[in-house]
Each structure stands twice: as C-alpha cells, then as structure tokens.
Amino acid sequence: MDLEPNRRAPVEPRWLDPAQQRAWRAYIDGNQRMNAALNRQLQTDSDLSLPEYRILVLLSEAPDHRLRMSELADGVLSSRSRLTHQIRRMEDQHLVRRNTCEDDGRGVIAELTEEGMRCLEAAAPRHVEAVRRDFIDLLTPDQLEVIADVFARIDAAIARRGE
C-alpha cells in the first residue's frame, strides 16, 4: 500500500462501548450545560464572560498582578492570538493594561488594573455561589476527589503531548 509521507495507514476505530459512551456523553453534556450556566450567571450579575473572569483570577493570583501574555495564554488554555483580542477588549473596559516586558523588551505583560480588581471582587461572591450550586454541592467529598484526580490526570497527559 502506497501512502504519502507522514500519512498513517487507516486504523479501525476503537468504538466506545455503551458504558464508555454514557460516561463521555454525560461529561460533554454536563460540562457544556454547566459552563453555559456559569457564563450566563457572570454576564447577568457582573457583565463578565467566563473567560474574562478566568483571566482576572489568574492575574489577581500572580505576583504584582502581572503575567507575561504567553504565561497567561497557557494559564487560560488559549491561543496567543485569541488572548490578544480578549485582552484588547478588556483593556477597553479598563480591567487590564498591557506593558512591554522590562526584561527583554519583546515580551508583553498583562496587568490587572484597580478597576479589574474591583470588578473581580464584586463578581466573585455570586460566582462562587453559582459554582457551589451547579457543581460542588451536587457531589460528595469523595466524588470531588475523584474528579480532581481524573482531570489532573487528563490535563497532565494532554500537556505531555504538547497539545
């Protein structure tokens, strides 16, 4: 069989059995529904999206409330170009500002503004309640531990592959 370079021979799919399919679909449906509900809550209560909230949280936890854009992109699992557009919109709202990296002059630093911190502090209490209502309080401590272990394992495996 002649294959073009870098093309693999067709492989028979390893189809999911009913239990695997049930688990996968429950995860996909539950995750999408939960993220949509949390996004709606943030937009309604704070005029923030879930990705914006995540950016504000990461910046609030960083030393001096500053991160290189590349580190922030890794932290929010976003492409650098998508993050750049997101940060530009957040700059327009005075939630963050961008500065040139003092160390190398090429890098860009995202910095949480005082307005961004106020917005995060105002949004956090209601958002945490929504997270409790839609996730934490629905599960036992043992279930939460399993979920944490499972997704830490998934995250690490995918990160090792460089995706």
ABEGO torsion letter per residue (X at the ends): XBBBBGBBBBBBBBBBBAAAAAAAAAAAAAAAAAAAAAAAAAAAAAGBBAAAAAAAAAAAABBGGBBBAAAAAAAAGBBAAAAAAAAAAAAAAGABBBBBBAAAGABBBBBBBAAAAAAAAAAAAAAAAAAAAAAAAABBAAAAAAAAAAAAAAAAAAAAAGX
